[in-house]
């Protein structure tokens, strides 16, 4: 099978990220908007740079795993137009479940929480990315390689998904046309995802297609104005703390709060907010309280 040369799309997109963030800052200043806090934005940009650097180191791990799976593939899927359509849907569905697990299991949330830690919502928030996620989630797309999609196809489609999700991190776009809102992830849908309003918690996990949330019961439309950040904000602009604070709290709970090994495992993999004595509240509890009181 002839394998075409595929460039690293994320690296090529970096100048576009810089220019569009600067343009958004200029527009928000002109409009007297409070969408930007400059310390917060610099933290986000620093996290993005760190993510790219870590990604260079982690690329071998993820590609190595995909190539290992590819050795046991069921089919030989060629680099052709219909294969790209199939890998688009397969990778996007995988992203939905990986993203959803990132909210519903504390081990994976410890990486993903970085992306939600900003109390602002703008294009700089899009580049606030984890430094540890490449080491905790590299295996999710392995099933695509086992089917027979070449690892470079999978990685490229993953990059396309991340590039798509960049533009939806903004408050400057209200709603897209109704048909587009029904099929695709949009700024409106993703604002819900980043919100801490109880009815919005753990909703809209889509990458490119919002249809997965509609199909699997995690869709919530934007009605009330979103309040961004975490249910318990970390109140720091220190990139190292942003990257590792939740890992510290996770290990602390697993090693000191748990009364036995089984509770330690639960602290690792139960939803964020879970406590062994029942005093903690997870997102579904907060959502239930909200809707029960409406």
N, C-alpha and C positions, 0 to 999 in steps of 0.2 A: 504494500500500500504506500503510495506516494504521500508524504507528509509536507504540507506547505509551511513556509516560514510565517509565524504569527508574532507580531510585535507585542511588547508589554503595554497594553492600552492604558493602564493606570498611570504609568510614568509619562506617557505622551499627554495625558489629560492634566497634569499638574499645572502647566501654565494657564490653562483655561480656568482651573480652580482659583488660582491667584487673582486673575483679572476679574472674574465674576464676583468674588468676595469683595474686592476693592470697589467694584461698581455698586454692589448692594450697600456697602458702607456709605458711599457718597449719596445714594438716593435716600437712605434712612436719615442721614444728617440733614439733607435738604427738606425732608418731610417731617423733621423733628420727631422721628420715631424712636422708641426705646428698645428696638429689637436687638441692639448691640450693646454689650458691655466689653470694653476693649481688653481688660484683663482676662475675661472669660474667653474672648475670641482668640487671644494669644495662646491660652491654655489649649484650646481646641486645635489650633494649628500645630502646636508642639506635639500634641498627641498624634496628629496625623503624620508628622515627620517621623516620629518614633515608630509608628505602625509600618511605614514604608521600609525603614531600616530593619526592623524585626522580620518583616516579610521576606526580605532578601535572605535572611538566615533560615527562615522556616520553609522557604520554597522547596528546598530539597526534601524535607520531611513529607510535605503534602504530595509533591510529585512522585516521590519514591513510593508512597503508599498507593497512589493511583496506578502507577506502573506495575506494582506487585499484583493488584487486583486485576489489571488488564491481562496479565499472563494467564489468568484462568477464565477469560471471557467466554461467553456463550456464543456470541456472533462476531463476525468481522464487519463492523459498520464503517463504511467508507466516508471520506471527507466530501460529502455531496450535499446539495441544497436541502433535501428532505431530512438528512441526518441532523443538520443544524436546526431545523424546525423541531425535531424530536428532542434534541438535547436542550433546546430553549425551554420547552415545557417540563422536561425532567429535572433540570437544574432549578427552575423556578419553584416547582413543587417541593423539591428538597430544601431549598432556602426557606420556604414557608415553615416547614416542620422544624428545621434547625433553629430558626429565629424564635419560633414558639417555645421550643424546649429551652432556649436561652432565657426566657422569662419565667418558665414554670419549674426549673430545676436550679437550685442555688449554685451548684458547681459551675454551670455554664453562665449563669447570671453574673458571677464574679468577674468574668471577662466582659460580658456585654453591658454591664452597668455603666462602664466608662462612657459609652455613647449616649446614655440618658442622663448623665450627671450635670449637664449644663441647664441652667434655669432660663436660658434664652433659646430662641429657635430661629436660626438663620443659616446661610450657606456654610459658615464656619463650623456650625454644629455637625454638618455632614462629615467633616474630616476629623472629628473627635472620635478616634478609633482605638480599639483595644491594642495592648502590647502583648497580650497572652492568648488571645482567641485563636491564633494560628496553630497553637499547640494543643488546644482543647477541642477543636471542631474539625480537624483536617479529614476525619474519616467519614463524614456524612455522605459525601458524594461517591464513596467507593462503589456503591451498587450500580452506578452508571458505567463505571469502568468494567465491572463484572459483566454487564450486559454486552459491552463491546464498543462503547464510545471511547475514542482515543483520549488519554489524559489531557492533551493540549486543547482539545475541543471543550472539555469540561472546564478547565481553568479559564479559557477565553470567555466562555459564556458566563462564568462567575464574575469576571472583570466587567463584562457588559452590564450585568445586573447592578454592580456597585456604581458604575458610571450613570446608569439610569436613575438610581436613587439619590444622586447628588442634588438634582434640580428640585426635588420635592421637599427639601429642607428650607422652606421659606414661608414667610407670612405675606409676601408681596403678591402672591397669586391666590385669589379667593377660591373660585371653583372653575374647573374645566367643563366643557360641554357634557351634558348628562350622559350620553352614550360612553364617553371617555371615562367618566367617574364610575360607571358601572363595571367596566372591564379592567381598567388599569389603576395602579397605585398613583395617588396624586398628592399635592401638598395638603389638601384638606384631610384626606385619609391618614396621612402620616403625621399631621399635627395631633390627631387623636392618639396615635401610637405613642407619641412623646409626652402626652399629658398625664398629670397626676389626679385629675378629676376622677372620683371613684368609678363612674360609669365608663370611663375610657381605659381603665387599667387592663393591660394585657389584651388589647384589641388591635386589629389591623396589622398583622405580622407580614404582610405581603412584601415581596421584592419588587417585581414588575407588575404582576397580575393580581388584582384585588379579588378575583373570582374565587381564589382558594379560601379566603376569609369568609366569603359568602357561603361557600359550600360546606365548610367545617364549623360554622357557628361562632366565629370570632370577629365578625364585622360589627362596627359601630359607626354611625354617621356623625359628622361634626355638627353639633347643635349649639351647646354651651361653649363659651370661649375657653380654650384650653389653658391650663396652668402647667407650666413646664418644670421639669426637674425630676426629683425622686420624692417618694412619700416621706423620706427622711433625708434631706439634702446634706451633702458632705461639707459644704461651706469652705472650700479650699480651691486655690488656683495652682497649687503645687502639682506639676504633672506626675511626679513619682507617687504622690499620695492618691491622685486620681486613678492611676494605673493599678495600684496594689492595695488600697485601703479595704476593699471588700474581701479580698483574699485574706487579709489579716483578721478581719472579723469572722470570716467563715472558719478559719483554722482555730481561732480562739473559742468559738462556740463548740466546734467538734471535739476539741481537746480538753476544755475546762468546764463547759456547761453541761455536756452530756454525762449521764450517769452510768452508761454502759456502752460497749462497742456498737450495738445496734442503733442506739440514739446518735452516736457519732456519724454513722452512715446516713441516718436520716437528716442530720444537720447539713450534710454534704449535698444531698440530692433532693430533698423535699423543696417545696417552693420557698422563695425568699419570704421571711417573716415568720416561718414555722418555728415553734418552740416546743420542747418536749413536755412542758407542763400545761400546754393548752392556752397559755396567755397570749401567744403571738397571733397576729391576724395576717392571713395571706390575701392576695388580690381578690380572689373569688368571694371571700368573706366581706371585704370592703364593698365590693360591687353589690352583693346581696343586701347588705344593710342600706345601701343607697336606694335600691329599687323598692325594698320593703317600706321605706319611709316616705316614698314619693306619694 
